[in-house]
Amino acid sequence: MHIRLYTKTNCPLCEKAKAVLMELQADVPFTIEELDIYEDDALLEKYQLMIPVVELNGEEIGYGMIEKETVRKRLRQAQKS
């Protein structure tokens, strides 16, 4: 499984989201790809106020305050598929 984490620099919520994802990796195997929205104008326009955004297999599953249990649930659902 693959998660994309849309972030920006100097973003405390982004750091918290990354920490949550790293904790979940111990439970469910997946890769994390971190993308800075300021490096892509289309991403900046799409996500500017939503950061951080967690995307699993192309589907946004969380943004802003990332809930660990919500992400865990979605990862487990994806594992079963």
Residue frames relative to the residue before (quaternion, step in Angstrom):
aa qw qx qy qz dx dy dz
M 1.0000 0.0000 0.0000 0.0000 0.00 0.00 0.00
H 0.1897 -0.7896 0.5804 0.0605 3.51 -1.19 0.65
I 0.1059 -0.7772 0.6187 0.0445 3.55 -0.92 0.99
R 0.1937 -0.7262 0.6468 0.1293 3.51 -1.11 0.81
L 0.1299 -0.7686 0.6246 0.0477 3.52 -0.95 0.98
Y 0.1860 -0.7797 0.5925 0.0804 3.54 -0.51 1.24
T 0.0248 0.8187 -0.5640 0.1054 3.55 -0.65 1.19
K 0.1598 -0.7206 0.6431 0.2042 3.50 -1.40 -0.30
T 0.6081 -0.5616 0.4001 0.3934 3.59 -1.21 0.34
N 0.8274 0.1926 -0.1762 0.4972 3.55 -1.26 0.57
C 0.4642 0.6578 -0.4399 0.3979 3.56 0.93 0.99
P 0.3035 -0.7881 0.5069 0.1725 3.61 -0.18 1.24
L 0.6323 0.5247 -0.3411 0.4567 3.61 1.00 -0.72
C 0.6189 0.5448 -0.3343 0.4566 3.57 1.09 -0.72
E 0.6497 0.5081 -0.3130 0.4709 3.57 0.98 -0.83
K 0.6411 0.5111 -0.3250 0.4714 3.59 1.00 -0.79
A 0.6425 0.5251 -0.3196 0.4575 3.58 0.97 -0.87
K 0.6510 0.5119 -0.3120 0.4656 3.58 0.95 -0.87
A 0.6397 0.5209 -0.3209 0.4654 3.60 1.00 -0.81
V 0.6321 0.5247 -0.3245 0.4689 3.59 0.99 -0.83
L 0.6726 0.4966 -0.2991 0.4600 3.58 0.88 -0.93
M 0.6532 0.5109 -0.3170 0.4603 3.58 0.97 -0.81
E 0.6168 0.5249 -0.3424 0.4762 3.60 1.08 -0.67
L 0.6766 0.5075 -0.2882 0.4491 3.57 0.96 -0.90
Q 0.5646 0.6070 -0.3849 0.4057 3.60 1.15 -0.51
A 0.5961 0.5615 -0.3637 0.4439 3.60 1.14 -0.51
D 0.6970 0.4742 -0.2280 0.4871 3.55 1.21 -0.68
V 0.7966 0.0826 0.0308 0.5980 3.53 0.89 -1.08
P 0.3680 -0.7521 0.4933 0.2358 3.62 -0.65 1.00
F 0.2471 0.7318 -0.6089 0.1806 3.56 -0.90 1.02
T 0.4027 -0.6825 0.5474 0.2690 3.54 -1.27 0.35
I 0.2515 -0.7472 0.5978 0.1454 3.56 -1.22 0.59
E 0.0830 -0.7524 0.6526 0.0317 3.52 -0.96 0.99
E 0.1661 -0.8020 0.5696 0.0695 3.57 -0.57 1.16
L 0.0596 -0.8075 0.5867 -0.0151 3.56 -0.76 1.10
D 0.3014 -0.7428 0.5751 0.1635 3.57 -0.82 1.06
I 0.4061 -0.7485 0.4683 0.2358 3.60 -0.55 1.14
Y 0.6239 0.5549 -0.3458 0.4280 3.60 1.16 -0.44
E 0.6206 0.5274 -0.3483 0.4640 3.58 1.28 -0.02
D 0.7560 0.2526 -0.1509 0.5846 3.59 1.31 -0.04
D 0.4264 -0.7413 0.4578 0.2432 3.60 -0.48 1.20
A 0.6426 0.5268 -0.3291 0.4487 3.60 0.99 -0.79
L 0.6590 0.4900 -0.3041 0.4828 3.59 1.00 -0.83
L 0.6230 0.5415 -0.3374 0.4526 3.57 1.00 -0.81
E 0.6746 0.4908 -0.2939 0.4666 3.57 0.89 -0.92
K 0.6907 0.5007 -0.2750 0.4435 3.58 0.96 -0.88
Y 0.8401 0.2594 -0.0714 0.4710 3.58 0.83 -1.04
Q 0.2918 0.8314 -0.4636 0.0936 3.62 1.19 -0.13
L 0.7983 0.2721 -0.1634 0.5119 3.66 0.83 -0.81
M 0.6161 0.5908 -0.3326 0.4008 3.59 1.26 -0.13
I 0.4494 0.7491 -0.4180 0.2494 3.58 1.24 -0.40
P 0.5729 -0.2408 -0.7819 0.0491 1.63 -1.84 1.67
V 0.2229 -0.7397 0.6179 0.1460 3.55 -1.28 0.45
V 0.1860 -0.7609 0.6152 0.0894 3.55 -0.96 0.97
E 0.0630 -0.7971 0.6002 -0.0183 3.54 -0.79 1.12
L 0.1065 -0.7888 0.6048 0.0241 3.57 -0.81 1.06
N 0.8412 -0.1030 0.0277 0.5300 3.55 -0.64 1.16
G 0.7588 -0.4110 0.1980 0.4648 3.57 0.92 0.95
E 0.6753 0.4555 -0.2921 0.5011 3.60 1.28 -0.03
E 0.4058 -0.6963 0.5334 0.2568 3.58 -0.88 0.96
I 0.0809 -0.8279 0.5548 0.0137 3.57 -0.67 1.10
G 0.8113 -0.0234 -0.0066 0.5841 3.58 1.25 0.02
Y 0.0446 0.7795 -0.6248 0.0067 3.54 -1.23 0.53
G 0.7319 0.3513 -0.3017 0.4998 3.54 -1.23 0.47
M 0.7911 -0.1082 0.1407 0.5853 3.57 -0.64 -1.15
I 0.2213 -0.8038 0.5421 0.1057 3.57 -0.36 1.24
E 0.2708 -0.7727 0.5610 0.1219 3.55 -0.71 1.18
K 0.4578 -0.7235 0.4520 0.2504 3.55 -0.56 1.21
E 0.7030 0.4751 -0.2846 0.4461 3.59 0.82 -0.95
T 0.6048 0.5463 -0.3543 0.4586 3.60 1.09 -0.63
V 0.6726 0.4793 -0.2912 0.4828 3.57 0.92 -0.93
R 0.6272 0.5397 -0.3372 0.4491 3.60 0.95 -0.83
K 0.6525 0.5242 -0.3023 0.4562 3.57 0.95 -0.93
R 0.6801 0.4854 -0.2864 0.4689 3.59 0.92 -0.90
L 0.6259 0.5294 -0.3328 0.4661 3.58 1.06 -0.73
R 0.6673 0.4953 -0.3007 0.4680 3.58 0.93 -0.87
Q 0.6184 0.5286 -0.3403 0.4715 3.59 1.07 -0.72
A 0.6699 0.5009 -0.2934 0.4629 3.55 0.95 -0.90
Q 0.6029 0.5635 -0.3486 0.4443 3.58 1.11 -0.69
K 0.6918 0.4934 -0.2708 0.4524 3.57 0.98 -0.87
S 0.6131 0.5843 -0.3461 0.4036 3.59 1.17 -0.54
